[in-house]
Amino acid sequence: MMQILATEDFYKSAQGLLHLATQLISANTVFVAINDRVTNRIILAQNRDQVLIEEGLLPFVDAYCHHVCANDNVLSISNTATHPLTSAMRLTASIGPAAFIGAPIMLKNGAHMGTVCALNPLPHEFRRVDEEILMASAQFLGHVADLEYQTYIDSTTKTFTQAYLERAFARWPLSTRDPVSALVVHIPLVELIRGLKGFTLRDRLLAQVSQRIRHALPEEDILARISETEFAVLTRAGDSEATTRAHAIIRHFRDPIEVEAQHFVLSPSIGIATAPTSADNLPDLIQHATITAYLARQEHTSRVRNHHPKEEASAAHRLEIASRLPRAHQNGEFSLHYQPKYVVSDERPLVSAEALIRWQQPDESWISPSDFIPVAEATGFIAPLGRWALREACRQTKHWQDLGYPRIVISVNISPRQFELDQVDHMIQETLQETRLDPHWLAIEITEGLLVQNSAAVAETLNRIRQLGVSIAIDDFGKGFSSLAYLGTFEPHALKIDQAFIADMLKNPKYYAIVAATINMAHDLDMNVVAEGVETEAQWNALEALHCDVAQGYLRGRPVPADVFESTHLAPNRKIVPLGSSPK
């Protein structure tokens, strides 16, 4: 709290009031102090003849302000040496008998955040007008503080906002000898927990998260909440010291966080960028650190990662993409391409299609999904982009149905990041209602990475999605953190075998055995199997011999725009088999 009230605007307001009060109040010293109930900080003091009070820090309990903040009115003491509240205080012994008067600076919510006070070295009674001047001054500073509080303090965690970081950064000179580092701390699945348990639990969890981060840092570091699931630390430290701070934060999350008798295990990932090496302005510095935090999370080897100048080219490319994503979305540069999925049988009927996001720039060049999807996930833009993709896929599918084309299931990828940023089950339900698509014709594809983050929370969300009538498939099965336990916990409808196994299954006997075992296991668990990346007739025939259900790949069709998919794959003479039925 103290730093927010010591901003330039607050100082200017306090200086003007002190100058006026010094002339009007019958006292030697007038001062303004702020406190956090632990430390009292005198931010401005004006002494006439004798120096009684100077700017600086004092334990709150040792300050006269401690008694002022105990009530909502002016406290006037004619003789501090004889008054029961102040006679035994060390401050009284230090400055001797004095007359003291103070008024609390109160915020709109009733909290006392500081005081406006006056001291005189000779005991005497203060006038009524002295009390009124101090009270008016305190009320005015309370209004100033309220405005700054709304701008610079996050109401949930009581940490700073990014707006305050920008002010602090602007005041700090940059040089290689005096670097400034930004640490972005990404907290996974906070938004998912909000969706499961409600805003109250989420807010309490976030408050404890901020406290753990704060306790890991030196007092002079600035902690801010910059998004729903991310905090930023601004520190006057170089790369090495910032890394030490990051690992200290990680250690503070070793133990579960208990909220409302529930325990949450959170594993933050932290990205670090240092000025002026990485950037000379705060927005780019935060952006570098944000993307680096996401990369740290993807690597699974270390939860702390530093941005380095040698990565400048790729980092600059990521920053450019990040800056262009919102406008590209607004300008309609994104579209969905559809890749067919066919039943593995002699008849080879069309059963489904996967909707894939593509980005074509105004000059008609394309940006690869492998370039923009990770950036969208790192910056959180995957949330609006993912919502659009789901809505567009459902709208297009319903449109095809209304035109009389045979009905197929549309598959949409849902990023793990979306589970953090959105209430995915609500999003799906609202989209189905808006587009009037029957849930039977929608499937979502999730990755194994989602399943290892918070199994209980994810299971609840996926169960609600399943209850809507929407199918669930695990994408790229075998590529990441495969565990048979997850299949029992999450009960997906289908497994998609990663294309790496399909590509080499006829060359590597071990891969063939993995594909065969996966198909048999899935069938034993009443799940369908989709083979990804099927490119040759030989692969198709081998999968058919293994009784694989569905195949997807260039052999039967590349991802194409909606109109091409419609003319190429939705011909009326195609035989359509609903997902979940037994292909013959």
HUZIZI-V24864 format. One line per field, one symbol per residue. ss: DSSP state (@ for helix, = for strand, . for the rest). burial: # if it has 9 or more other C-alpha atoms within 8 Angstrom, else .. A space follows every 10 residues. Layout:
BEGIN
ss: ???
burial: ???
END
This chain:
BEGIN
ss: .@@@@..@@@ @@@@@@@@@@ @@@@....== =====...== =======... .....====@ @@..@@@@.. ....===... .........@ @@@@@...== ======.... .========= .......@@@ @@@@@@@@@@ @@@@@@@@@@ @@=......= .@@@@@@@@@ @...=..=.= ======...@ @@@@@@@.@@ @@@@@@@@@@ @@@@@..... .====....= =====...@@ @@@@@@@@@@ @.....===. .===....== =====..... .@@@@@@@@@ @@@@@@@@@. ...===..@@ @@@@@@@@@@ @@@@@@@@@@ ...======= ===......= ========== .....==.@@ @@@@@@@@@. .@@@@@@@@@ @@@@@@@@@@ @@......== ===..@@@@@ @..@@@@@@@ @@@@@...@@ @======@@@ @...@@@@@@ @@@@@@@... =======... ...@@@@@@@ ...====.@@ @@@@....@@ @@@@@@@@@@ @@@@...=== ==....@@@@ @@@@@....= ==.......= =@@@@@@@@. .....=.... ....
burial: .#.###...# #.###.###. ##..#.#### ######..## #######... .#..#..### .########. .#.####### #.#..###.. ###.#.#### #######... .######### #.#..#...# #.###.###. ######.### ####..#### ##.###..#. ...#...### ########## ########.. ########.# .##..##... ######..## #########. .##.###### .##..##.#. ....##.### ######.### .#.####### #######... ..#####... .#..#..##. ##..##.##. ..######## #####...## ########## #.....#.#. ###.###### ###.###.## ########.# #...###### ########## #####.###. ##..#.#.## ########## #..##.#### ######...# #######... .#...##..# .########. ######.... ##.###.##. .##...#### #####...## ..##...### ########## ##..##..## #..#.###.. ....
END
